[in-house]
Amino acid sequence: SACLVGSGDVYKRQVLSHCNSLAYEQQLRQSVQQLKSRLMNLVNEYQTGKIDSKVYSEGEAAILAELSRLAQEINKHKRGSEQTNANIGLGLGLGL
């Protein structure tokens, strides 16, 4: 009986970890969308003459660097969550 309870607790922790992982990945994706929006606003400001090429280049470089960092973080996170998914397996229908 204690063995079954312990196994269930491990499984619950794995499911909770997986849910947290999905939430974190969604947060990263929202950050990417915000940066893309900022980049489009920057392009618009440059095209309408509100900012000069120097300000545009600096802003673009900062946004692209952050996008690159977030892409790396998403890829690293995906590699880590693949193992979590393998640990959970197909047992979601078994009930907790």
Rosetta blueprint (number, residue, H / E / L):
1 S L
2 A H
3 C H
4 L H
5 V H
6 G H
7 S H
8 G H
9 D H
10 V H
11 Y H
12 K H
13 R H
14 Q H
15 V H
16 L H
17 S H
18 H H
19 C H
20 N H
21 S H
22 L H
23 A H
24 Y H
25 E H
26 Q H
27 Q H
28 L H
29 R H
30 Q H
31 S H
32 V H
33 Q H
34 Q H
35 L H
36 K H
37 S H
38 R H
39 L H
40 M H
41 N H
42 L H
43 V H
44 N H
45 E H
46 Y H
47 Q H
48 T L
49 G L
50 K L
51 I L
52 D L
53 S H
54 K H
55 V H
56 Y H
57 S H
58 E H
59 G H
60 E H
61 A H
62 A H
63 I H
64 L H
65 A H
66 E H
67 L H
68 S H
69 R H
70 L H
71 A H
72 Q H
73 E H
74 I H
75 N H
76 K H
77 H H
78 K H
79 R H
80 G H
81 S H
82 E H
83 Q H
84 T H
85 N H
86 A H
87 N H
88 I H
89 G L
90 L L
91 G H
92 L H
93 G H
94 L H
95 G L
96 L L
